[in-house]
Structure formats: structure tokens, C-alpha cells
Amino acid sequence: MAKKIDEKQKLNFALGRENYKLLAIGFAIIVAGFLLMLGGKSDDPNVFSDKIFSFRRITLAPIVVLAGFVFEIWAIMKKPKED
């Protein structure tokens, strides 16, 4: 009897399996946002490039990263389903 209780306590994580999957998805969203920020450098270091001020880098990427962090908070706070 004591052995079953020890096994059950060992498998008792703070979050459920679904929560960890959602955390992985949120992490992928954050990484995608940072990948959207990449680029925009000039080929010649003596010439300024306006590519760094594109909509993708200035507006879209930070919104995606912020959405990823909000998704992470939701994934942590989501109540796991009882089996």
C-alpha cells in the first residue's frame, strides 16, 4: 500500500501534461517573435540602412513576443483537467 502512495506522489507534478504542452507552444511563439526581429543590417558598414525600421521589426515582432508571454501566463494559470 505504501509503495502505491510513493509512486503516485512521485508522478504528481505542479502542472498537468496539457499545461506543459501549452508552455512549449508559448515558448515557440516567443522564439518566432524574436526571429521576426532578425535582419535589417546594411551590407556596407559605412552606409545606414532603413531596413531596420520595417513594420515587421518595429511593430509585428514585439506584438508576437508579447502575445507569447501572455500565452505563457495563461498556460501556467490554466487549471489542469482532472482524470
Sequence and secondary structure as in RCSB ss.txt:
>XXXX:A:sequence
MAKKIDEKQKLNFALGRENYKLLAIGFAIIVAGFLLMLGGKSDDPNVFSDKIFSFRRITLAPIVVLAGFVFEIWA
IMKKPKED
>XXXX:A:secstr
 HHHHHHHHHT  SS HHHHHHHHHHHHHHHHHHHHT     SSTTS  GGGG HIIIIIHHHHHHHHHHHHHHH
HHS     
